[in-house]
């Protein structure tokens, strides 16, 4: 093996290694487009009358002393565009049943047992990283 072939081989190897290292350490080089969330219907029992308090803490209505009854859970996530970039100020809404299975809706079952301390509905605008957060109860 002559010296010229050996140095070309090393040079190609080093260039290939440098390219591979740069490609794998550069964010987004091999990024695939994310799959969009499927379209959905509004879901059951969207509130027919909005509560006065619509923040992201469904356990306490305004500044009430008594919280809702149920197992506390935290719901969080991120909203990303098709390229994986975070979506800022995306409007996120949730609504759910209380610990008796009653929605904040006039047509719900168990409306006579509804926990009046449970907000039942909340909304949140995502931050610069597309993050959202809700404090609520575990659905029954």
N, C-alpha and C positions, 0 to 999 in steps of 0.2 A: 504494500500500500504506500503510495507516495505521499509526501507531506501536503501537497496542494489538495488532494482529495480529502484528507483528514481535516484540514482547516475549513474547507467548504462544508463538510458534514457538521462540524462543530458550530459554524456560523449559522447554518440553517436550523440546527437544533436550538441554539440560543434564541434566534429570532422567533421560532415557533413557540418556545416556552414563554418568551416575553409577551407575545400576542395572546396566548392562552391565559396567562396571568392577568393581563389587562382586561380581557373580555369577561372573565369570571368575577373580577372585582369591580367592574363598572356597572352600576345599577341600570337596569332596563335594556342592556344590550340584547339579551335573549328573552326579554319579557314578551309574554303572549298577551293577547287581548283577553280581558276577563269576561266571563259569561254574565250577561245581564240577568237580573232577577226577573222571573216570569211575571207577566201582568196578572193582577188579582182583582177580584171584586172587592167592594168596600168591606165585606165581612158582616157578621151578624150584629145587630143592635148597636150601630153607631149612635151616640147620644142624640136623642131628638130635642133635647134642651141642654145647652152647654152649661157646665157648672161655672160658678164665679171664679173658682181657682182652677187654673189649667196648667200649672207648672209641672216639673218632672218628678216631684215627690208626691206620689199618690196616697201615702200613708197619713198625711196631715193636711187638713183643709185649712187654708190660710194660716192663722196663728193659733189654731185650736189646741187645747191641752190634751184632749183624748185622741190617740191615734186609732187607725183602723185595726181590726182584729185579723190576724192571719200570720203565716210564716213569712217573714221579711225576705225579700229577694232583690237582687240588683241586676238590672238589665242594661247591658252596654254593648256597643259595637261601633263599626265604622261604615261610612258611606263612601264608596269609591267609584270613580268613573270607569269606563271601559278600558282605559289605559293603566288603571291602578292608581291614578292620582286622587287624593282626597277631595271630596266635595264640601266646600265651606257653605254654611248657612242653609243646608238641606233641612226642610221642615219635616220632622218626624212626629207622628201621632201614635199613641197607643190607647186602647180602651179594653177593658176586661171586666170579668165578673168579680164580685167580692167573695168573701169566705162562705157565703150562702148560695153562691151560683147566680146572683142577680146582677144584671147589667144596669147601667145608668140610662135606662130607657123605659118609656111607659108601657111597652109591650112585653117586657121580660117576665119570666116566671119568678116566683119568690119575691116579687116587689114589696110585699108586706113585711118581709124579713130583711130587706136590704140594710146593710151597714151604712148608716148615714155619716159615719166618720171616714168612709172610704171615698176618695175622689172619683175613682172609676174611669177617669180620662186624664191624659197628660200630653203635653207637646214640648218639643225641644228643637232648637236650631243647632246644627252641628258646628263644632269649632273648626279652626284652620286645618286640623288633621282629619277632619271628617268624623270626629268622635261624637257619640251621643251617650246619655246615661239617664236611667230612670230608677227610682226606688219605689218598689211596689210590694205586693204580696204574691206568693206563689199561687197561680190559678188552681182552682179546685176542679 
